[in-house]
Amino acid sequence: MKRHIYADNAATTKLDAEAFAAMKIWLLDEYANASQQYSFARKPRAAIKQAREIIAECINAEPQEIFFTSGGTESDNWAIKSAVLANLNERPHIITSAIEHKAILNSCAAMQNLGCTVTKLPVDARGVVSPDDLASSILPQTKIISVMTANNEIGTIQPVKKLCEIAHEHGKIFHTDAVQAVGHIPIDVKNLGVDMLSASAHKFNAPKGVGFLYVRAGVKLFPYLDGGAQEYGMRAGTENVAAIVGMAVALKKNISALETNQKHIIGLEKLFIRELEENNIPHVRNGAEPTLPGLISLSFDGKDGEKILHRMDLMGISISTGSACDGNKNQISHVLKALNLSESLAKGTIRISLGKNNTLEDVRAIVTALKKVLGD
């Protein structure tokens, strides 16, 4: 059998073995509902408490500021819709960017249907939001500003701290979708100053279907799901103890090895770009420094990104044309449109996202396969 090479770590990551091992006891033995009052529920309840403390420490938050969710999409929806629910009588205004994940953009669109107004900040050719554009877009009725920490298609890291400072100068709430960033670059919510932050476990080697929303103490939050009193009465539903524990274990492990992982992945990325150049493969790299380590958006003029993806797949290599959430739609991504990329380049765009489990051999094999695919 040919060896499979996974190079789509921005879509999801392999579950960490230690995280999986930590999860099993809460599935097989200590399976009680953590909300029950009998003694059998004490250990699951304590496990959730400990996981909350671990995750808070990883992003320099307080445990009571961490709310567990089903993932990044729910966390993003909760942040946007909570801000609107608090101000429904004022026709709230929302500011976001043109390159946000669909979880943000579609949440904003849903709020428009309720009478809200939305401003989408443009980005420059590198995919960066201008602080001046944000400052000039803030209105008295602006209730929340949401700009992602790092883009999931091109890897560009936004000046979140500066954007947050501008928001606070105007007395506005600032949220950041950090789904692609948490576990891969240092995230310190106190240093950034953000009021809310979304994260998803499966992006940092934890299980799918779990995530968290950070909400700074003092920020008004409305319940997103109605029901029981879980998550301080803010998020109803029986807690997924195993997934929460797995998320905490994986995040702590990634944060502990952050510098080592970054060094390894950046080395792979540099080799990849060097191999492209040495093999005379014409390409345009999208995005700007600083970028997420290993997330590489490449455009090949006149080529078809979908065809490249499928040809690479037949050769045992998993890559992407962009966000996995849009993978069933053969169209130019809204992110590439926002960069004003020519149609010829946009259609020929692929995303390669290298992770800590990739090797130098993987990188060379990917370049060899790309050269063959593009030359045919």
N, C-alpha and C positions, 0 to 999 in steps of 0.2 A: 504493500500500500504506500502511496505517496504521502509524505509528511505534510500535515496541515499547518499553515502559518496564519495565526490570528493577528491582524493588524487593524482592528477596529475597536480599540479600547475606549474610544470616546462614546461608543454606543452602549457598551457594557463591559464589565471586567470579570475575570474568572474568580469564583468564590475562593477566598483564602481558606486553606485547610484548617488552620487554627480556629478561625471563625466558625467553620462548620462543626468542628469538634465541640466547641463551646455551646453550640446550639442544641445538640442532640439530647442532652439531659432534659431540656425544657419541652421537648417533643415526646419523649418516650417515658420519662419517669416523673419529673416534677411538672406535670401538665395542668395543674389547677388554674382556674380563672383567678387572676391576681386581684380582682375586685372583691372576691368573697372574703368573709370575715373569719372562717375557720383556720385552724393551724396549717392545713395542707397548702393554703394559699400564701403563707408567709414567705417562703423561699422565692417563688416567682415575683412577689411584690418587692422583695429586697433586691432581686436581680435587676428589675426595672429601675429602681432607685440608683443602684450602682452604675448601670449603663448610662443613666442621665448625667451622673457626676463625671464619668469618663469622657463623654462627648462634650460636655461643657468645658472641661479642662482642655480638651484638644483645640477649642476655638477661643479660649480665654473668656468664657461666659460663666454665668451662675447657673447652677442646676435648674432652678425654678424658671429660667428663661428658655428652656428647651422643651418643645412640644413634639411628641412623636406623631408621624403621619404615615400615609401609605406610600410616600415617595415625593419626588420633586414636583410633579404636576399638582398634587394636592396642596403642597406647601405654597407654591406660587399662587394657585387659586385662592387659598385662604388669605394670603397677605393682601392681594388686590381687593377681594370682595369684602374683607373685614373693614378696610378703609372706607369703602363706599357705604356699607351698612351703617357706619357711624355718622354718616352725613347725607342720608338719602333725601332730606328735604332741601338741600342746598345745590342740587344739580352739580355734583362733584366733578372736578377736573383731574385727570390722571395724566402723568407724563411718563413715557417709557422711551425705548430706542427702537429704531427700525430693524435691528438685527436680533431682537430678543427671541427666546424659544417660544414656540407656539403656545405653551402653557401660559405664558404672560400675554402674548398678543391676542389669543382667543378669549382669555379672561377679560381683557380690556374691551374687546368687541362685544362680549356679553353684557358688560356694564353700559356700553353705549346704547344697547337696546333698552336699558332701563332709564335712559335720559342723561347719562354722564357724557362728558366730552373728553376726548383723548388727543394728546399731542405725541407724535412719534418723532423723536429727535433724529436727525440724519447723522450719518457717520462719514468720515473722510475715506479716501481710497484705501487706507490701511484698516478701516473698520473701527475707528476710534471716535467716541462721542466728545464733542467740544464742550468744556465747562461753560464757555461764553454762551453757547446755544441753550444750555440748560438754564442759565441765569435769566436769559431774555424770554424764556418760555413760561416761567412761573407766574401764576395768576393768584389773586386773592382766594379763589375757590379751589385751588390745587390742594388735593388731600393726600396724595401719595406720589412719590417718584420712584420708579423701579428701573434700574439699569443693571444688567448682568455683570458679574465679576469677570468672567472670561467666556468668550463665544465658543459654542460647541462645534461650529463648522470650520472656523478659520483660526481659532486659538487666541485671538487678540485679547489681552488683559486691559480692562478699562481703568481709568484713574478714579476708582471708586471713592477713595478717601477725599479727594478734591471735590467730586460731585456731591458727596455727602455733606461736606462743609458748606457748600452753596445752598443745599436744601435746608440745612439747619439755620443758616443766616436768615432765611425767609420763614422760619418756623414750620417747615414741612417735614413729613415723615419720609424716610428713605429706606427702600427695600432693595436687596440685591439677590438675584438668582445666582447662587454660587455652586450649582449642581455640578458643573464641569470642573470646578476649581478645588473644592474641599477634598483633602487627602492628597493633593498633588502640588499645591503651593501653600506657603504659610498663610493661614487665615486667623487674624486676631480681631475679633469684633469690637473690642474696646479701642484698639488703635485705628481701625477703619471708621468707627463712629456710627456704623449702620444701626438702624432701628429694628430691622427684620432681615433675616437671611434664610434662604432655602437650600436644602441639601438632599441628596438621594444616595442611599447606601450602595446600590449596585455599581456606582461609578468608582468606588474605592474598595473593590474586592469583598464586598458584603452582599447579603442576599437581595434579590429583587423584591419589590413590594413593601419597602419600608424606607422612611426618611425622617427628616425633622425640620421644624421651623423654629429658628431662634427669634425671640421677641424680647427686645430690651425692656427691663423692668420699668414700669411707668407708662409704656405704650398701650393704648387701649386696644384690646383684642376682642372680637366677637366670635362666639362659637360658630364653627363651620358645619358641624354635624350635630343634629339634635338627638338626644337620647339620654344615655347614662352620664355619670359624673366623672368619667375617666379624664386624664390629662388636666387636672385642676378644674374640671367642669367645662373645659373649652373644646374637647374633641371626643365625642361619644364613640363607643365601640370597644369591645373586648380587646385588650392589648395583645399584640403578637409578641409574646415574651421571647421566643427563640430568635426571631428576626431582629428584635431590638438588641439583644445580647450580642448576636453576630455582628451587627453594625458597630457596636461599641468596640468589640475586639479588633475588627478589621481597621477601623479608623485609628485607634491607638497604635496599632502596628505600623500603619502607613506613616503616621506622624512621627513615630520614633525613628523610622528609617528614611525620613523625607529627603535629607541631604544626600544619602547614598543612592536612593532611587532616582533623584533628579540628575545626579552626576552620570549614572548609567544610561538613563534615557536620553539625555542631551548628547552623550557620546554616540549613541545609536543614530540620533537625528543628524549629527554632523557627518557621520559616515554615509548616511543615506544621501544627503545633498552632494557630498563629494563624489559619490559613485554615479549619481545622475550626471554631473558635470564631466567626469572622466569618460563616461560612456556617450557623451555628446547627445544627450536627450534634451531637446528644447522644452522648456517649461517656464511657467510663471508661478511664483509662490504668492499666495494670498495671505493677508494679515500683516501684522506689524509687531516689532519688538516693543515691549516684552510679550512673548507668547507662551502658552502652556507648553511645557516640555513634551516633545514627541508628537504634538498635534500638527499635522502638515497638510495644508490645502494646496493642491497643485492643479493648474490649468494647462491643458495641452491644446493649443490653437488648432481649430478645425477638426478635432477629434470628438468622439462621443463617449462621455463619462459612463453612461449605462453599459455600453458595449465593453468598455475597459473593465468595469466591475465584473461582468459576467465571464469575460475571457480569463480574468485573474482567478475567479472562482473555480473555473474548470481546471485550473492549474494548482488548485489547493490552497489559494491565498484569499483570505477574507479582508476586503477593504470596503470603502463606502463612497457614495457620491455626496454625502452630507448627513443631515440629521436622520437618525433611524425612525423618528416619528413621521417623516415624510417619505420614507423609503418605498412606499407603494405608489407614489405619484411621479410620473415621468415629466418633470417640469423643472425650470430653473428656480433654484432656491431664492427665497426672499432675502437671504443674507447676501448672496452674490449680486442680486439686483441692487441692493442698497450700496454696494461698492462701486456701482456703475461699470461693472465688468462688461466687456463687449459680449454679444450673444455667442460669438464663435468661441470665445474663451470660457464663458460660463457653461456652455453645453459640454465642454471638454474637461470639466473639473471633477477631481476625485479627492477623497480625504483618506489619508493614512494616519492612523493614530497608534503610535508605539507605546508599549507599557513595560513595566518592570520585568515581566516574564519573557520579553523578546530578547533575541540574541543577535550578535554580529552576523551570524550565518543567516538568520532570518532576513536581515536588511539586504545582504548581498543577493539573496534569492529573489526578493521582491524587485530589486532593480533589474536583475536578469530577466525576470518575467515581464516587467514593464517594457523593457527594450524590445522584446520579442513581440508583444501585443501591439505596441505603437508602430513597429516596423512592418507589420503585416498589412 
